[in-house]
Structures are given as C-alpha cells and as structure tokens.
Amino acid sequence: MQFTRVVGLVEDLEIWSASSDGFSFVISYESRSGPGFHGRAGFVASWRPIHPSSRAIKVGGSPFETLTEAEEACKAMLGHLTRKLDGE
C-alpha cells in the first residue's frame, strides 16, 4: 500500500491517501493552531471500507508522531482487516 499526498485547492492541508483490498486509508496532519486541521498535534490515520455510505474509523494510536508511524499503523490495520475477511 503506497500513500500519496493529496494536493487540492487548500495548500495548508496535509493529507495522504491510499487504498488496498477494498479499504481506503487517509492520514492527515493536525496541530493545535495554525493552518490546516486542528486537534492534538500529530498524524491522524483513519480507514473505511470503499462503500459510498461508509464512515471513517480512526486507527488506534492516532495521532502519531511521524508520517511513517501512521503509515505502518495503517498497514497493520489492513493486515488485520484482510485476515478477518479471509476467516482467520
């Protein structure tokens, strides 16, 4: 699973996304003040099934100190989700 930075109309937002095996993952950077999303400082990861009416679920441990930690947590969550689908 490869995360790609989302580039949009709002330059100050830091968002990365990836999808794999029917699941979508998003990582955003939050800070207490300044531009972008506000919250506890760090990288917040979430996932959802790729269905139009699905809600996002925060990945446990968020916010993470680094983008790499958030990416690894998403990969671990994907492993857990796909094992459940396979019946393990």
Helices and strands as residue ranges (DSSP letters): E 4-5, E 15-20, E 23-31, E 37-38, E 42-49, E 57-58, H 67-85
